[in-house]
């Protein structure tokens, strides 16, 4: 799916009709993704675009930071690059206000649709531990299963902290370990033991199962959902 640039509202031709076409084309593509129950990355992108326009409308974002700029000079002594705007802010404010007023309700409506799909998917899944869980649960395995499939998508996860603007946030990274077949003999417990032998640095890993009663996309929907559920579960 083609993404909408972060600064789409101030890039290229700043014309209401052109930007309206650009936004509607993007929303049409995002709607196709939602019809296939593919939530990410499109839902995250929609939320970011909405936040950027809200900040622009409320004046939290300086327009001069969004407009394209031309490099005018290189200060080698102070190791600095000097830029000047390609457009005058006053000439385009009317168009930007029109675009913003048109875009915000459209984005909000699409976000609400995405959140409704997310809530529906969350109602169809069970998130539960596999076996006895250790005290340390920042690393481990996640098994994804679905009612109509014998496949088990096995992932390794690791939780960490990163700092942004002086604040700490928790993140979750996933790696696909393999796709396995489950049966009466090949249970999730036996798969866990098999992976422990393969991943020797995790002798007693926390292991979780995300089971869906319906078939949903793995990468675009179930992996992001698992990450969110894990963030609510793991402890630092």
C-alpha positions in Angstrom: 0.0 0.0 0.0 1.3 3.5 -0.9 1.7 5.6 2.2 0.8 9.3 2.6 4.0 11.3 3.3 4.2 12.7 6.8 4.2 16.3 5.6 1.8 15.7 2.7 -0.2 18.8 3.5 2.8 21.1 2.8 4.7 19.1 0.2 4.3 19.7 -3.5 1.4 21.7 -4.9 -0.6 23.3 -2.1 -4.0 23.3 -3.6 -7.2 22.3 -2.0 -8.5 20.2 -4.9 -5.2 18.4 -5.4 -4.7 17.7 -1.7 -8.3 16.5 -1.4 -7.7 14.0 -4.2 -4.4 12.9 -2.6 -6.1 12.3 0.8 -9.1 10.5 -0.7 -6.9 8.2 -2.7 -5.0 7.3 0.4 -8.2 6.7 2.4 -9.5 4.5 -0.3 -6.4 2.3 -0.1 -6.5 2.2 3.7 -10.2 1.2 3.5 -9.1 -1.8 1.3 -6.7 -2.8 4.0 -9.4 -2.6 6.6 -11.7 -4.8 4.5 -9.0 -7.4 4.6 -8.7 -7.0 8.4 -5.2 -5.7 7.9 -4.8 -3.1 10.7 -1.1 -2.2 10.6 0.8 -0.2 9.6 -2.2 1.7 8.2 -4.0 2.4 11.5 -0.8 3.7 13.1 -0.3 6.0 10.1 -3.8 7.3 10.2 -3.4 8.1 13.9 -0.1 9.9 13.2 -1.6 12.0 10.4 -4.5 13.0 12.5 -2.2 14.0 15.4 0.0 16.1 13.0 -3.1 17.9 11.7 -4.5 18.5 15.2 -1.2 20.0 16.2 -1.0 22.1 13.1 -4.6 23.4 13.6 -3.9 24.2 17.3 -0.6 26.0 16.4 1.7 23.6 18.2 3.6 22.9 15.1 5.4 25.8 13.4 4.4 26.0 9.7 8.0 27.0 8.9 9.2 23.5 10.0 6.8 21.8 7.6 7.4 23.8 4.4 10.0 22.6 1.9 13.3 24.5 2.2 16.2 25.2 -0.1 19.8 24.9 1.0 21.3 28.4 0.7 24.7 28.2 2.5 27.1 25.8 4.2 28.9 27.1 7.3 32.0 24.9 7.6 33.4 26.8 10.5 30.4 26.2 12.7 29.3 23.0 10.9 25.8 24.3 10.1 23.6 24.2 7.0 21.4 27.3 6.3 18.0 26.9 4.7 15.3 29.3 3.6 11.6 28.4 2.8 10.6 27.8 -0.8 7.1 29.2 -0.1 5.8 32.2 1.8 3.5 31.0 4.6 1.0 33.8 4.1 0.3 32.7 0.5 -0.9 29.3 1.4 -2.5 29.6 4.8 -6.0 29.8 3.3 -5.5 26.6 1.3 -3.9 24.8 4.3 -6.9 25.7 6.5 -9.3 24.4 3.9 -7.3 21.2 3.6 -7.1 20.7 7.3 -10.8 21.3 7.9 -11.6 18.8 5.2 -9.0 16.2 6.2 -9.6 15.9 10.0 -13.2 14.5 9.9 -12.2 12.1 7.2 -9.2 10.8 9.2 -11.1 10.6 12.4 -13.8 8.5 10.7 -11.3 6.1 9.2 -9.5 5.8 12.6 -12.8 4.9 14.3 -13.4 2.3 11.7 -10.0 0.8 12.3 -10.5 0.8 16.1 -13.8 -0.9 15.7 -12.1 -3.7 13.6 -9.3 -3.9 16.2 -11.9 -4.3 19.0 -13.7 -7.0 17.0 -10.4 -8.9 16.5 -9.5 -8.6 20.1 -12.8 -10.2 21.1 -12.0 -13.2 18.9 -8.6 -14.0 20.5 -7.5 -15.7 23.7 -4.1 -14.7 25.2 -2.9 -17.1 27.8 0.4 -18.6 29.2 1.8 -21.9 28.0 3.0 -23.9 31.1 4.4 -22.3 34.2 5.6 -18.8 33.8 8.9 -17.6 35.2 9.3 -14.4 37.2 11.4 -13.0 34.4 9.1 -12.5 31.4 10.8 -9.8 29.3 11.9 -12.4 26.9 10.3 -15.5 25.6 8.1 -17.1 23.0 4.7 -16.4 21.5 2.7 -19.1 19.7 -0.1 -18.0 17.3 -2.8 -20.4 16.5 -6.2 -20.3 14.8 -9.2 -22.6 14.9 -9.2 -23.7 11.3 -5.5 -24.3 11.0 -3.0 -26.8 12.4 -0.2 -24.3 12.0 1.6 -22.7 14.9 3.5 -19.5 14.1 6.2 -19.4 16.7 7.9 -16.1 17.6 10.6 -15.0 20.0 10.0 -11.7 21.7 12.1 -9.3 23.7 10.9 -6.3 25.7 13.0 -3.2 26.2 13.0 0.4 27.1 13.8 3.4 24.9 14.0 7.1 25.7 12.3 9.8 23.7 12.1 13.5 24.6 13.3 12.7 28.1 10.6 10.0 28.7 11.0 6.3 28.8 8.8 4.0 26.8 8.6 0.2 26.6 8.9 -1.6 23.3 8.5 -5.2 22.1 10.5 -6.8 19.3 9.4 -10.0 17.5 11.4 -12.6 15.5 9.7 -15.5 13.6 11.3 -18.8 14.7 9.3 -21.0 12.4 5.9 -22.3 11.4 5.2 -25.7 12.9 2.3 -28.2 12.7 0.4 -29.1 15.9 -1.3 -32.4 16.5 -2.3 -34.6 19.5 1.3 -35.5 19.8 3.0 -32.3 18.8 1.5 -30.0 21.5 2.4 -26.5 22.4 4.2 -27.8 25.4 6.3 -30.1 23.3 7.0 -27.2 20.9 8.1 -25.1 23.8 10.6 -27.8 24.9 11.9 -28.1 21.3 12.5 -24.4 21.0 14.2 -24.3 24.4 16.7 -26.8 23.0 17.2 -24.6 19.9 17.4 -21.2 21.7 19.9 -22.1 24.4 20.2 -18.6 25.8 16.6 -18.9 27.1 16.6 -21.9 29.4 13.3 -21.0 31.1 11.4 -18.7 28.7 8.1 -17.1 29.4 5.7 -18.5 26.7 2.4 -17.3 25.6 -0.3 -18.4 23.2 -2.5 -16.1 21.2 -5.3 -18.1 19.7 -7.9 -16.8 17.3 -11.3 -18.3 16.7 -11.2 -16.7 13.2 -8.6 -16.4 10.5 -6.8 -13.1 10.5 -3.6 -11.8 8.8 -0.6 -12.7 11.0 1.8 -9.8 10.3 -0.7 -7.0 9.8 -3.0 -7.8 12.6 -2.2 -10.6 15.0 1.5 -9.7 15.6 0.6 -6.0 16.5 -2.2 -7.3 18.7 0.2 -9.7 20.4 2.7 -6.9 21.0 0.1 -4.7 22.7 -1.1 -7.6 24.9 2.5 -8.4 25.8 3.1 -4.8 26.7 0.2 -5.0 29.2 1.6 -8.2 30.7 5.4 -8.1 30.9 7.1 -6.5 33.9 10.3 -4.5 34.0 
